[in-house]
Amino acid sequence: MPLYTSQTLKIYNSLSGEKETFVPINEGNIGMYVCGPTVYSNVHLGNVRTFMSFDVIFRYLLHLEYKVRYVRNITDVGHIVDDQEDGEDKIAKKARIEQLEPMEVVQRYTIDFHDILKAFNFLPPSIEPTATGHIIEQIEIIKKIVDSGIGYEANGSVYFDVVKFNKTNHYGRLSGRNIEDMLANTRDLDGQTDKRNPQDFALWKKAEPQHIMRWPSPWSDGFPGWHLECTAMSTKYLGNHFDIHGGGMDLKFPHHECEIAQNEACTGQTPVNYWMHANMLTLNGKKMAKSTGNNILPREILTGENSILSKAFSASVARFFMLQAHYRSILDFSDDAIVAAEKGYKRLMEALDTLKNLNSSTTSSLAIEDWRQTCYDAMNDDFNSPILIANLFEGVRYINLINDNKETVTATDLAILTTTMQAFVFDVLGLEDEKIADSNTDKLEGTVNMLIAMRNQARADKNFALSDQIRDQLIVLGIQLKDGKEGTTFSV
């Protein structure tokens, strides 16, 4: 029997404001969609925290032996600066400032996003679609919404009529907002827009002559509204009704509220059973912002090239630090906090080393199976990683007591202790053992230095074909050689 049949998972549903017992639409199978990054700059540490939360959720669902289709999109068009309906697309603005093609901007920061997530040991999603790759699907959804009478065209743009939709549906249910209050608190339009109502949002925007990113449509040459892409991609790959939709708390309104409205107008049914939202990350007790200097990039944590932290920290230490807070809680990042996390992480890894050499006895003086269930109970309670970590340190205490001959375990219980610790530390939390990573780094350095020595000998022998071959094959592997006065060095 799959593991999920013996565990009762509860998920906090933003739609109901309560923890609910998780029941997938199709037994044993889960469809999960998470809003991905808008790739116009280096990935933000707060984004990493959000995606890490859903990485752990994905990992735990896989651990429970569910078959999971995890879709996380790349927003590469349609996201207007400051999330307003008028203005400049974030990617187009970056392209204009840096004098690049928009897709050069997209490529650069998509690579950065993937590199950072790989460094932090994220599992890749099942599907990672892009907004520009689904323009046709977005146009088809707009047609359906227009045909339903909820969408309307004005001067080449198409808008969603929130007031008309709200007559038969509830716009604001997810965020707890009331349409009448929203309208009352909005200034008069004064004829400055094509919208019928202030709360209406764009499904398609007509492109101004200077707008770089544009596609033909039945209404105009233009581009899709930001909210539309997630409706198009989630329903294409997960169906009109799927299990879990996640994202940052800041996306609850208007983005996710608009997604629900679009789905209901298009298909006549609510799209998602469980809405999940991860909370924000602060730095030294304040909101992170480039403008104030209270900001640090994920890569700067790993290199130590910043003015915030006392030294560099490994990705696993940073990951361990973030998972010490529940995904729905605000987490404050500081030097003191990550230093403390590093000590805890090392203590955990030392215990796992000790665990490899423990001896079993004929009897157990510890209730290992009960302890094992407490680990599952923590994750079954809305993926409560801090409680799981506390329970893992109870396991650390058990390991040290057994090692000091103060407690005993049978071979069966020792196997349960070992598999449970390893499963939750490595498979579910996604931590890595730094010592193994450091060992691999040393091996890489030794191998590359050996090839550098061979290349130097080839050059001394005037065998330039072999010298160039070594250099070029290393480049293919992502290793760049640099010849200088002090000799040849390399970078990965």
C-alpha positions as CSV (number, residue, x, y, z in Angstrom):
1,M,0.0,0.0,0.0
2,P,1.3,3.5,-0.8
3,L,2.5,5.5,2.3
4,Y,-0.2,8.2,1.8
5,T,-2.9,5.6,2.8
6,S,-1.5,5.5,6.4
7,Q,-1.1,9.2,6.8
8,T,-3.8,12.0,7.1
9,L,-2.5,15.2,5.6
10,K,-4.0,18.5,6.5
11,I,-3.5,21.7,4.4
12,Y,-4.3,25.2,5.3
13,N,-6.6,26.4,2.5
14,S,-6.4,30.2,1.9
15,L,-9.9,29.9,0.4
16,S,-11.6,28.7,3.6
17,G,-9.1,30.1,6.1
18,E,-8.9,26.7,7.8
19,K,-6.8,23.5,7.8
20,E,-8.6,20.9,5.7
21,T,-8.0,17.2,5.3
22,F,-6.3,16.8,1.9
23,V,-8.3,14.6,-0.5
24,P,-6.9,14.6,-4.1
25,I,-9.4,14.7,-7.0
26,N,-8.0,11.5,-8.4
27,E,-6.7,9.1,-5.7
28,G,-2.9,8.8,-5.7
29,N,-2.5,11.6,-8.2
30,I,-1.9,15.3,-7.5
31,G,-1.9,18.3,-9.8
32,M,0.0,21.3,-8.3
33,Y,0.6,24.7,-9.9
34,V,2.9,27.3,-8.4
35,C,3.4,30.9,-9.8
36,G,7.0,31.2,-11.0
37,P,9.3,34.2,-11.4
38,T,9.1,37.2,-13.7
39,V,12.5,36.9,-15.3
40,Y,13.7,40.5,-15.5
41,S,16.3,40.5,-12.7
42,N,18.3,38.2,-10.5
43,V,16.0,36.0,-8.4
44,H,15.1,37.6,-5.1
45,L,15.9,35.8,-1.8
46,G,12.2,36.2,-0.8
47,N,11.3,34.3,-4.0
48,V,13.8,31.6,-3.1
49,R,12.0,31.2,0.2
50,T,8.6,30.9,-1.5
51,F,9.8,28.3,-4.0
52,M,11.7,26.4,-1.3
53,S,8.4,26.1,0.6
54,F,6.8,24.5,-2.4
55,D,9.9,22.4,-3.1
56,V,9.5,20.8,0.4
57,I,5.7,20.4,-0.2
58,F,6.5,18.7,-3.5
59,R,9.2,16.5,-1.8
60,Y,6.8,15.4,1.0
61,L,4.0,14.5,-1.4
62,L,6.5,12.4,-3.4
63,H,7.7,10.8,-0.2
64,L,4.1,9.9,0.6
65,E,4.2,8.1,-2.8
66,Y,1.8,10.3,-4.6
67,K,2.3,10.8,-8.3
68,V,2.6,14.6,-8.6
69,R,2.5,16.7,-11.7
70,Y,4.1,19.9,-10.5
71,V,3.8,22.9,-12.9
72,R,5.7,26.1,-12.2
73,N,5.7,28.8,-14.9
74,I,8.1,31.4,-16.2
75,T,6.6,34.8,-16.7
76,D,8.4,36.3,-19.7
77,V,5.8,38.8,-20.9
78,G,2.8,40.8,-19.8
79,H,3.9,41.8,-16.2
80,I,3.4,45.5,-16.1
81,V,5.7,47.6,-13.8
82,D,4.2,48.1,-10.4
83,D,1.4,45.6,-11.3
84,Q,-0.8,48.3,-12.7
85,E,-2.9,48.0,-15.8
86,D,-1.1,50.8,-17.7
87,G,2.6,51.3,-18.1
88,E,5.6,49.4,-19.3
89,D,6.2,45.6,-19.2
90,K,9.0,44.8,-16.7
91,I,11.0,42.8,-19.2
92,A,10.5,45.3,-22.0
93,K,11.7,48.1,-19.7
94,K,14.8,46.1,-18.7
95,A,15.5,45.4,-22.4
96,R,15.2,49.1,-23.2
97,I,17.5,50.2,-20.4
98,E,20.2,47.7,-21.2
99,Q,19.7,47.9,-25.0
100,L,19.0,44.2,-25.3
101,E,16.4,42.1,-27.1
102,P,13.7,41.2,-24.5
103,M,14.4,37.5,-25.0
104,E,18.1,38.2,-24.1
105,V,16.8,39.6,-20.8
106,V,14.6,36.5,-20.3
107,Q,17.4,34.1,-21.1
108,R,19.9,35.7,-18.8
109,Y,17.6,35.8,-15.8
110,T,16.0,32.4,-16.4
111,I,19.5,30.9,-16.3
112,D,20.2,32.8,-13.1
113,F,17.0,31.5,-11.6
114,H,17.8,27.9,-12.5
115,D,21.4,28.1,-11.3
116,I,20.3,29.5,-7.9
117,L,17.6,26.8,-7.4
118,K,20.0,24.1,-8.4
119,A,22.6,25.4,-5.9
120,F,19.9,25.3,-3.2
121,N,19.1,21.7,-4.2
122,F,15.6,22.2,-5.5
123,L,13.9,19.4,-7.4
124,P,12.9,20.6,-10.9
125,P,9.1,20.9,-11.6
126,S,7.4,18.3,-13.9
127,I,6.7,21.1,-16.4
128,E,8.0,24.6,-16.6
129,P,6.0,26.5,-19.3
130,T,6.5,30.1,-20.4
131,A,3.9,32.8,-21.0
132,T,5.3,33.5,-24.5
133,G,5.0,29.8,-25.4
134,H,1.2,29.9,-24.7
135,I,0.0,33.0,-26.4
136,I,-2.5,31.0,-28.6
137,E,-4.0,29.3,-25.5
138,Q,-4.4,32.7,-23.8
139,I,-6.1,34.2,-26.9
140,E,-8.5,31.2,-26.9
141,I,-9.4,31.8,-23.3
142,I,-10.1,35.5,-23.9
143,K,-12.4,34.5,-26.8
144,K,-14.4,32.3,-24.4
145,I,-14.6,35.0,-21.7
146,V,-15.8,37.5,-24.3
147,D,-18.4,35.0,-25.6
148,S,-19.6,34.6,-22.0
149,G,-20.4,38.3,-21.8
150,I,-17.9,38.9,-19.0
151,G,-15.1,40.2,-21.3
152,Y,-15.4,43.3,-23.5
153,E,-13.2,44.9,-26.1
154,A,-12.4,48.6,-26.0
155,N,-10.0,50.3,-28.5
156,G,-8.1,47.1,-29.2
157,S,-7.7,46.0,-25.6
158,V,-9.9,43.5,-23.8
159,Y,-11.0,43.8,-20.2
160,F,-12.7,41.5,-17.6
161,D,-15.9,43.0,-16.3
162,V,-15.6,42.4,-12.5
163,V,-18.9,44.0,-11.6
164,K,-20.9,41.9,-14.1
165,F,-19.0,38.8,-13.0
166,N,-19.8,39.5,-9.4
167,K,-23.5,39.5,-10.0
168,T,-23.4,35.7,-10.3
169,N,-20.1,34.9,-8.7
170,H,-18.0,36.1,-5.7
171,Y,-15.0,38.3,-6.8
172,G,-12.9,38.7,-3.6
173,R,-13.6,35.4,-1.9
174,L,-10.0,34.4,-1.8
175,S,-8.7,37.7,-0.4
176,G,-11.7,38.4,1.8
177,R,-12.5,41.6,-0.1
178,N,-16.0,43.0,-0.9
179,I,-16.6,44.4,-4.4
180,E,-18.8,47.2,-3.1
181,D,-16.0,48.3,-0.7
182,M,-13.4,48.1,-3.4
183,L,-15.6,50.3,-5.7
184,A,-16.3,52.8,-2.9
185,N,-12.6,53.2,-2.2
186,T,-11.6,53.8,-5.8
187,R,-11.4,57.2,-7.4
188,D,-13.6,58.1,-10.4
189,L,-12.2,57.1,-13.7
190,D,-12.9,60.6,-15.3
191,G,-12.9,59.1,-18.8
192,Q,-9.1,58.5,-18.6
193,T,-9.4,54.8,-19.4
194,D,-11.3,52.3,-21.5
195,K,-12.5,50.3,-18.5
196,R,-16.1,50.2,-17.5
197,N,-15.2,49.8,-13.8
198,P,-12.1,50.7,-11.8
199,Q,-11.7,47.0,-10.7
200,D,-11.8,45.6,-14.2
201,F,-8.5,44.1,-15.3
202,A,-6.8,43.6,-18.7
203,L,-7.1,40.3,-20.5
204,W,-5.3,41.7,-23.6
205,K,-3.5,45.0,-24.0
206,K,-3.1,46.8,-27.3
207,A,0.6,47.5,-27.8
208,E,1.7,51.1,-28.3
209,P,3.9,51.7,-31.4
210,Q,7.1,51.6,-29.2
211,H,6.2,48.4,-27.4
212,I,8.6,45.7,-28.4
213,M,6.8,42.5,-27.3
214,R,3.7,42.1,-29.3
215,W,1.6,39.4,-31.0
216,P,-1.4,39.5,-33.5
217,S,-4.8,38.8,-32.0
218,P,-8.5,39.3,-33.1
219,W,-8.5,42.6,-31.3
220,S,-5.1,44.2,-32.0
221,D,-1.4,43.6,-32.1
222,G,-0.6,43.4,-28.4
223,F,0.2,41.2,-25.4
224,P,-1.8,39.3,-22.8
225,G,-2.6,40.5,-19.3
226,W,-0.4,39.2,-16.5
227,H,-3.1,37.2,-14.8
228,L,-4.1,35.3,-17.9
229,E,-1.0,33.2,-18.4
230,C,-1.4,31.2,-15.2
231,T,-5.0,30.4,-16.1
232,A,-3.9,29.2,-19.5
233,M,-1.0,27.1,-18.4
234,S,-2.5,25.6,-15.2
235,T,-5.6,24.4,-17.1
236,K,-3.7,23.2,-20.1
237,Y,-1.5,20.9,-18.0
238,L,-3.7,20.1,-15.0
239,G,-7.2,20.5,-16.3
240,N,-10.0,22.9,-15.5
241,H,-10.2,21.6,-11.9
242,F,-7.0,20.6,-10.0
243,D,-5.7,20.0,-6.5
244,I,-3.2,22.7,-5.3
245,H,-2.3,26.2,-6.5
246,G,0.5,28.0,-4.6
247,G,2.4,31.2,-4.6
248,G,3.6,34.1,-2.4
249,M,1.2,35.8,-0.1
250,D,1.6,39.0,-2.2
251,L,-0.1,37.2,-5.1
252,K,-3.3,36.5,-3.3
253,F,-4.8,39.8,-4.6
254,P,-5.1,40.7,-7.3
255,H,-3.3,37.9,-9.2
256,H,-4.9,34.8,-7.7
257,E,-8.3,36.4,-7.3
258,C,-8.2,37.3,-11.0
259,E,-7.2,33.7,-11.9
260,I,-10.3,32.3,-10.1
261,A,-12.5,34.8,-11.9
262,Q,-11.1,34.0,-15.3
263,N,-11.5,30.2,-14.7
264,E,-15.0,30.5,-13.5
265,A,-16.0,32.8,-16.4
266,C,-14.4,30.5,-18.9
267,T,-15.3,27.0,-17.5
268,G,-18.2,27.6,-15.1
269,Q,-16.4,25.9,-12.3
270,T,-13.9,26.8,-9.5
271,P,-10.4,25.8,-10.6
272,V,-8.6,24.8,-7.5
273,N,-9.4,22.8,-4.3
274,Y,-6.6,24.0,-2.1
275,W,-5.0,27.5,-2.4
276,M,-1.7,27.8,-0.5
277,H,0.4,31.0,0.2
278,A,3.9,31.3,1.5
279,N,4.7,34.3,3.7
280,M,7.4,37.0,3.2
281,L,11.1,37.2,4.2
282,T,12.5,40.2,6.0
283,L,16.1,41.2,6.5
284,N,17.3,42.5,9.9
285,G,13.7,43.2,10.8
286,K,12.9,45.3,7.8
287,K,11.5,44.8,4.3
288,M,14.1,43.9,1.8
289,A,14.6,46.6,-0.8
290,K,17.4,47.5,-3.2
291,S,16.6,51.2,-2.9
292,T,17.5,51.2,0.9
293,G,20.4,48.8,0.6
294,N,18.6,46.4,2.9
295,N,19.0,43.7,0.4
296,I,21.0,40.5,-0.3
297,L,21.0,38.2,-3.2
298,P,21.0,34.4,-2.8
299,R,24.3,34.1,-4.6
300,E,25.9,36.7,-2.2
301,I,25.1,34.4,0.8
302,L,27.1,31.6,-0.9
303,T,30.1,33.8,-1.9
304,G,30.2,36.0,1.2
305,E,30.4,39.1,-1.1
306,N,28.0,41.3,0.9
307,S,27.9,43.8,3.7
308,I,25.1,42.0,5.6
309,L,26.7,38.8,6.8
310,S,29.9,38.0,8.7
311,K,31.0,35.3,6.3
312,A,29.8,33.0,3.5
313,F,27.3,30.2,4.2
314,S,26.6,27.1,2.3
315,A,23.3,26.6,0.5
316,S,22.3,23.8,2.9
317,V,22.8,26.0,5.9
318,A,20.7,28.8,4.3
319,R,18.1,26.2,3.4
320,F,18.1,24.7,6.9
321,F,17.7,28.3,8.3
322,M,14.7,29.0,6.1
323,L,12.9,25.7,7.0
324,Q,13.1,26.5,10.7
325,A,10.1,28.8,10.2
326,H,6.7,27.6,9.0
327,Y,6.0,28.5,5.4
328,R,3.0,30.7,6.4
329,S,5.1,32.7,9.0
330,I,7.2,35.8,8.3
331,L,10.8,34.9,8.5
332,D,13.5,37.4,9.4
333,F,17.0,36.8,7.9
334,S,20.0,38.1,9.9
335,D,23.6,37.2,10.5
336,D,22.9,36.0,14.1
337,A,20.1,33.8,12.9
338,I,22.0,32.1,10.1
339,V,25.1,31.6,12.4
340,A,22.9,29.8,14.9
341,A,21.3,27.8,12.1
342,E,24.8,26.7,10.9
343,K,25.5,25.3,14.4
344,G,22.3,23.3,14.3
345,Y,22.9,22.1,10.8
346,K,26.4,20.8,11.7
347,R,25.0,19.1,14.9
348,L,22.4,17.3,12.7
349,M,25.1,16.2,10.2
350,E,27.4,15.0,12.9
351,A,24.6,12.9,14.4
352,L,23.9,11.3,11.0
353,D,27.6,10.4,10.8
354,T,27.4,8.8,14.3
355,L,24.3,6.9,13.2
356,K,26.2,5.0,10.6
357,N,28.3,3.3,13.4
358,L,25.7,2.5,16.0
359,N,25.4,-1.0,17.3
360,S,22.1,-2.8,17.8
361,S,21.0,-4.7,20.9
362,T,18.5,-7.4,21.7
363,T,16.1,-4.9,23.2
364,S,15.0,-1.3,22.6
365,S,14.7,1.1,25.5
366,L,13.4,3.9,23.1
367,A,10.0,4.1,21.4
368,I,11.4,4.5,17.9
369,E,8.2,3.9,16.0
370,D,6.3,6.5,18.1
371,W,9.1,9.0,17.4
372,R,8.9,8.2,13.7
373,Q,5.2,9.0,13.6
374,T,5.8,12.4,15.3
375,C,7.9,13.3,12.2
376,Y,5.0,12.4,9.9
377,D,2.6,14.2,12.3
378,A,4.6,17.4,11.9
379,M,4.5,17.3,8.1
380,N,0.9,16.1,8.0
381,D,0.0,19.3,10.0
382,D,0.2,21.7,7.0
383,F,3.9,20.8,6.2
384,N,5.2,22.1,9.6
385,S,8.9,22.0,8.9
386,P,10.0,23.7,12.2
387,I,8.2,21.0,14.3
388,L,9.7,18.3,12.1
389,I,13.2,19.8,12.7
390,A,12.5,19.7,16.5
391,N,11.5,16.1,16.2
392,L,14.6,15.3,14.2
393,F,16.7,16.8,17.0
394,E,14.9,14.4,19.3
395,G,16.3,11.8,17.0
396,V,19.7,13.3,17.4
397,R,19.3,13.0,21.2
398,Y,18.4,9.3,20.7
399,I,21.5,8.7,18.5
400,N,23.8,10.3,21.1
401,L,22.3,8.3,24.0
402,I,22.7,5.1,22.0
403,N,26.2,6.0,21.1
404,D,27.0,6.6,24.8
405,N,25.5,3.2,25.8
406,K,22.8,4.9,27.8
407,E,20.0,3.6,25.7
408,T,19.6,0.5,23.4
409,V,17.8,-0.3,20.1
410,T,17.1,-3.5,18.3
411,A,18.4,-4.0,14.7
412,T,14.8,-3.4,13.5
413,D,14.5,-0.1,15.4
414,L,17.9,1.0,14.4
415,A,16.9,0.5,10.7
416,I,13.7,2.6,11.3
417,L,15.8,5.3,13.0
418,T,18.3,5.4,10.2
419,T,15.8,5.4,7.3
420,T,13.5,8.0,9.0
421,M,16.4,10.4,9.7
422,Q,17.8,10.1,6.2
423,A,14.4,10.3,4.5
424,F,13.3,13.5,6.3
425,V,16.7,15.2,6.3
426,F,17.7,14.5,2.7
427,D,14.6,13.6,0.8
428,V,12.0,15.8,2.4
429,L,13.9,18.8,3.7
430,G,16.3,18.6,0.8
431,L,19.5,19.2,2.8
432,E,22.8,18.0,1.6
433,D,25.9,16.8,3.6
434,E,28.5,19.6,3.1
435,K,31.3,17.1,3.7
436,I,30.3,15.1,0.7
437,A,29.9,18.2,-1.4
438,D,33.4,19.5,-0.2
439,S,34.9,16.1,-1.1
440,N,33.4,16.3,-4.6
441,T,34.8,19.9,-4.9
442,D,38.3,18.7,-3.9
443,K,38.1,15.9,-6.5
444,L,37.0,18.3,-9.2
445,E,39.8,20.7,-8.4
446,G,42.4,17.8,-8.4
447,T,41.1,16.5,-11.8
448,V,41.1,19.9,-13.5
449,N,44.6,20.7,-12.1
450,M,45.8,17.4,-13.6
451,L,44.4,18.4,-17.0
452,I,46.0,21.8,-16.7
453,A,49.4,20.1,-16.1
454,M,48.8,17.9,-19.2
455,R,47.8,21.0,-21.2
456,N,51.0,22.8,-20.1
457,Q,53.1,19.8,-21.1
458,A,51.4,19.7,-24.5
459,R,52.1,23.4,-25.0
460,A,55.7,22.9,-24.0
461,D,55.9,20.0,-26.6
462,K,54.3,22.4,-29.2
463,N,51.4,20.0,-29.4
464,F,48.9,22.8,-29.7
465,A,46.1,20.6,-31.1
466,L,46.0,18.6,-27.8
467,S,46.3,21.8,-25.8
468,D,43.3,23.4,-27.5
469,Q,41.4,20.1,-27.3
470,I,41.8,20.0,-23.5
471,R,40.7,23.7,-23.2
472,D,37.7,23.3,-25.5
473,Q,36.4,20.1,-23.8
474,L,36.6,21.8,-20.4
475,I,34.6,24.7,-21.8
476,V,31.9,22.3,-22.9
477,L,31.8,20.9,-19.4
478,G,31.4,24.5,-18.0
479,I,35.0,24.9,-16.8
480,Q,36.8,28.0,-18.1
481,L,40.6,28.1,-18.1
482,K,42.4,31.5,-17.7
483,D,46.1,31.8,-18.6
484,G,48.0,34.5,-16.6
485,K,51.4,35.6,-15.4
486,E,51.0,33.4,-12.3
487,G,50.0,30.3,-14.4
488,T,46.6,28.8,-15.4
489,T,43.6,29.1,-13.2
490,F,40.0,27.9,-13.7
491,S,36.5,28.8,-12.9
492,V,33.3,26.8,-13.0
